[in-house]
Amino acid sequence: MDEGMPVVLYQKLETGELFLLEERLWSRTMVAALDHVNYLIVDGSEFETVEGRLNVDEGKLELLLVSVKHG
């Protein structure tokens, strides 16, 4: 049985630095949903997905996000 895939979310800050938002196990359904979405809600904040990378060495999907400013 497939237990899912570890997904690491990095936020690209305005300074250009990367901030680790979180790492958690995603189901196949959540990973597949990335084909249809450009935005994620994490801890109540909205982020735009900029790019993704499959880290084969660590067996993780890494997503680069930028904060969406409203208002």
N, C-alpha and C positions, 0 to 999 in steps of 0.2 A: 504494500500500500504506500502511495506517495504521501510523504509527510509535509510537502510543500518546499519552498525555497527561502533561504535567508535573504532578506532585502535590507540594504543599508541606505538610509536617506541622509544625504549631505546637503546642507544649505550653503549656497554661495553668498557670502556677505558682501555688502557694498564696498568693503575694503579689498575684496578679491579673495579673502581667506575662506577656507572651508570649515564649516561647523557641523559636527556629527549630531543630527537631530535624533535619530533612533535606529535601532536594528531589531527586526522582528521576523518571524517566520510568516510568509504569505502563502495562502493556498494557491493551487493552480488557477482557480477562477480569478483571484485578485491579480495575479501576474498577467493572465490573458486579458484582463480589463484594460491594461496599459495600452493595448492597441486602439482603444476607443476614447481615452481620456487624455487631457493635457494638464489637468489641475488636480491636486490632492489636498485634502483637509487633514492636518496633523495637529493634534492637541488644540483644536479650535481655530487654528490659523490656516490660511489658504496659501498654497504654493503652486507655482507653475513648474512643470517638469521641463528641464532644459535638455538633458541627455541622459542616456543610460549606458552602463558598461557591465558586461558579464565578466566577472573576475573568476576565471577558470581555476586559477591556483588555489583560491579560497572557497570556491563553490558558492559564490554570492552574486546577487544582482545589486549593482550600486546605481542609485539614481541621484542626479544633481538637480537641485531645486532652487528657485529664487522666490523670495517673498512677494506676494501680491499685495499691493497697497490699495486700499479702498478709500475713496473720499476725497 
